[in-house]
Amino acid sequence: MRKINTGIWLDFKEAYILTIDENWQASTQHLMSEVEHHAVKGGTRSKTPWGPQYSPKDRRTLEQDKRSEQQYFEKIISLIDPETESIVISGPAEAKTGLKKAVEGLNHYKPQLLAVLPSDYMTTNEIRAWMIDFFKNPEAHIKSTEKE
């Protein structure tokens, strides 16, 4: 049986899914997101001077955003190798926590979720190097983020 680790770097615009085998060979898949956070048009000025000039999102708009995010997470999960033993998720935005919930909700298989870590924007090569380094020594990366 192959030992496969998967590293996922994502934000709401794009995701990189790295599948790393037992020989530390990584294959990368790039997925562009179709998530659109809808801006509410219109609204009124409040009665207080210098008050807000926008209206809060309505329920329909919030549901559309939530549905498009869920579809994005499902696409990412469909690209994960079914033989994956462990996963690490990183990224600069809140998308990583949404994907964490989606992975934890999987019923057909349960890869071990090692960590959900914050990270900056990186190039594809930087993501690949960071993920391989993470799986070679996960304790060092997890402890270094706990100190911050």
FIKOL-217627 format. One record per residue (C-alpha): residue in three letters; x, z, y. Coordinates in nm, 3 decimals, decimal comma. Example, Ala and Ser with C-alpha at 12.3 -4.5 7.8 and 13.67 -1.06 7.14 Angstrom:
REM FIKOL-217627
> resn;X;Z;Y
> Ala;1,230;0,780;-0,450
> Ser;1,367;0,714;-0,106
***
This chain:
REM FIKOL-217627
> resn;X;Z;Y
> Met;0,000;0,000;0,000
> Arg;0,127;-0,090;0,343
> Lys;0,176;0,174;0,609
> Ile;0,026;0,042;0,931
> Asn;0,012;0,209;1,270
> Thr;-0,187;0,075;1,561
> Gly;-0,115;0,132;1,927
> Ile;-0,375;0,040;2,188
> Trp;-0,307;0,013;2,560
> Leu;-0,618;-0,057;2,765
> Asp;-0,796;-0,043;3,094
> Phe;-1,130;-0,196;3,190
> Lys;-0,970;-0,538;3,254
> Glu;-0,770;-0,596;2,936
> Ala;-0,642;-0,443;2,614
> Tyr;-0,331;-0,486;2,403
> Ile;-0,363;-0,400;2,035
> Leu;-0,027;-0,360;1,858
> Thr;-0,021;-0,351;1,480
> Ile;0,308;-0,202;1,360
> Asp;0,402;-0,227;0,992
> Glu;0,641;-0,014;0,784
> Asn;0,938;-0,234;0,887
> Trp;0,866;-0,171;1,258
> Gln;0,754;-0,530;1,309
> Ala;0,481;-0,544;1,569
> Ser;0,217;-0,806;1,620
> Thr;0,029;-0,804;1,950
> Gln;-0,326;-0,909;2,024
> His;-0,445;-0,945;2,383
> Leu;-0,812;-0,905;2,471
> Met;-0,956;-0,972;2,814
> Ser;-1,250;-0,753;2,903
> Glu;-1,588;-0,876;3,017
> Val;-1,679;-0,536;3,161
> Glu;-1,823;-0,562;3,509
> His;-1,898;-0,252;3,704
> His;-2,189;-0,363;3,914
> Ala;-2,186;-0,277;4,281
> Val;-2,517;-0,177;4,428
> Lys;-2,625;-0,395;4,716
> Gly;-2,835;-0,276;5,002
> Gly;-2,912;0,084;5,074
> Thr;-2,975;0,266;5,396
> Arg;-2,780;0,472;5,640
> Ser;-2,837;0,845;5,617
> Lys;-2,988;1,036;5,906
> Thr;-2,668;1,227;5,972
> Pro;-2,411;1,065;6,200
> Trp;-2,132;0,894;6,009
> Gly;-2,321;0,946;5,683
> Pro;-2,293;0,730;5,373
> Gln;-2,412;0,371;5,389
> Tyr;-2,468;0,305;5,023
> Ser;-2,722;0,397;4,764
> Pro;-2,640;0,544;4,425
> Lys;-2,658;0,325;4,118
> Asp;-2,995;0,308;3,952
> Arg;-3,054;0,369;3,583
> Arg;-3,067;-0,002;3,494
> Thr;-2,728;-0,071;3,650
> Leu;-2,572;0,232;3,480
> Glu;-2,713;0,119;3,143
> Gln;-2,573;-0,233;3,191
> Asp;-2,228;-0,089;3,266
> Lys;-2,247;0,143;2,965
> Arg;-2,358;-0,138;2,732
> Ser;-2,079;-0,374;2,845
> Glu;-1,821;-0,097;2,798
> Gln;-1,954;-0,027;2,448
> Gln;-1,930;-0,398;2,356
> Tyr;-1,570;-0,401;2,485
> Phe;-1,481;-0,101;2,267
> Glu;-1,646;-0,264;1,964
> Lys;-1,437;-0,579;2,015
> Ile;-1,120;-0,369;2,029
> Ile;-1,217;-0,180;1,713
> Ser;-1,287;-0,508;1,533
> Leu;-0,925;-0,614;1,602
> Ile;-0,780;-0,300;1,441
> Asp;-0,635;-0,365;1,096
> Pro;-0,860;-0,196;0,835
> Glu;-0,550;-0,053;0,661
> Thr;-0,444;0,136;0,973
> Glu;-0,340;0,493;0,901
> Ser;-0,287;0,621;1,255
> Ile;-0,376;0,520;1,608
> Val;-0,247;0,606;1,953
> Ile;-0,445;0,510;2,264
> Ser;-0,295;0,491;2,611
> Gly;-0,378;0,348;2,948
> Pro;-0,417;0,423;3,317
> Ala;-0,795;0,435;3,340
> Glu;-1,090;0,623;3,192
> Ala;-1,135;0,349;2,933
> Lys;-0,905;0,531;2,691
> Thr;-1,145;0,826;2,660
> Gly;-1,438;0,591;2,594
> Leu;-1,241;0,416;2,319
> Lys;-1,145;0,755;2,175
> Lys;-1,514;0,843;2,137
> Ala;-1,584;0,505;1,976
> Val;-1,298;0,549;1,726
> Glu;-1,413;0,902;1,642
> Gly;-1,761;0,764;1,577
> Leu;-1,644;0,516;1,313
> Asn;-1,819;0,556;0,980
> His;-1,658;0,288;0,763
> Tyr;-1,302;0,426;0,789
> Lys;-1,126;0,708;0,967
> Pro;-0,776;0,636;1,092
> Gln;-0,591;0,941;1,221
> Leu;-0,606;0,950;1,600
> Leu;-0,265;1,088;1,694
> Ala;-0,300;1,101;2,071
> Val;-0,476;0,970;2,380
> Leu;-0,208;0,951;2,648
> Pro;-0,204;0,847;3,013
> Ser;0,032;0,567;3,107
> Asp;0,103;0,332;3,393
> Tyr;0,060;-0,043;3,395
> Met;0,327;-0,202;3,178
> Thr;0,439;-0,546;3,066
> Thr;0,374;-0,659;2,709
> Asn;0,735;-0,591;2,611
> Glu;0,726;-0,243;2,765
> Ile;0,404;-0,164;2,577
> Arg;0,558;-0,287;2,250
> Ala;0,875;-0,080;2,300
> Trp;0,680;0,230;2,402
> Met;0,444;0,208;2,102
> Ile;0,725;0,158;1,849
> Asp;0,915;0,450;2,003
> Phe;0,599;0,661;1,990
> Phe;0,543;0,601;1,618
> Lys;0,909;0,670;1,539
> Asn;0,891;1,010;1,714
> Pro;0,533;1,105;1,810
> Glu;0,607;1,474;1,868
> Ala;0,846;1,397;2,156
> His;0,587;1,186;2,340
> Ile;0,302;1,431;2,289
> Lys;0,512;1,729;2,404
> Ser;0,642;1,542;2,709
> Thr;0,288;1,470;2,829
> Glu;0,181;1,832;2,773
> Lys;0,454;1,946;3,016
> Glu;0,325;1,723;3,297
***
